[in-house]
């Protein structure tokens, strides 16, 4: 079965430090990949997706097919980046189902 | 702006009660989903539907059923609530186009006593 793995449950960094949230996927094809974010007391929302090649709130994510990874990066973390982050992969051959990782809680300390 | 709404933000029920959670989306999306969100376990898919009256089991369908009589509405039913179904329930919708965004509702915090 297709899987999305986020190895870190919790990541804690200081403000201004670089941050990398790891994500690995198991789909052998060319998956559509996403990062979703949930800030405290807010609904889960899209942060960015691979297909758009965009940078949102200073975050970028690069697809590495050789390593089957889609790590999320930001060069200088801000306190407002503290949130729960979920990596997701579109299920191959599905009607639109996304496979989510278990999530990484990012804590940015002042 | 896509809106996914859920009928309740907080719900408290007793063991054995029948519980209905309702979700409505206003973007004419084909696909709708029900997840539960628990600390350390992430999002777990309960059921999804890709068309009216169609449903597919997700990863943890036991103890749940769903209904989709209209395209915009997707209901989750707990036939006989149990304490281990205490959780945050998230509804979501998405078009059938690859790469499109999935939109989530605000969630329903269900407590079963």
Interface residues (C-beta under 8 A of the other chain):
Chain A: X9 X32 X34 X36 X43 X44 X45 X46 X49 X51 X86 X88 X90 X95 X96 X97 X98 X100 X101 X102 X103
Chain B: X30 X31 X33 X40 X41 X42 X43 X45 X48 X50 X56 X90 X92 X94 X95 X96 X97 X98 X99 X100 X101 X102 X104 X105 X106 X107
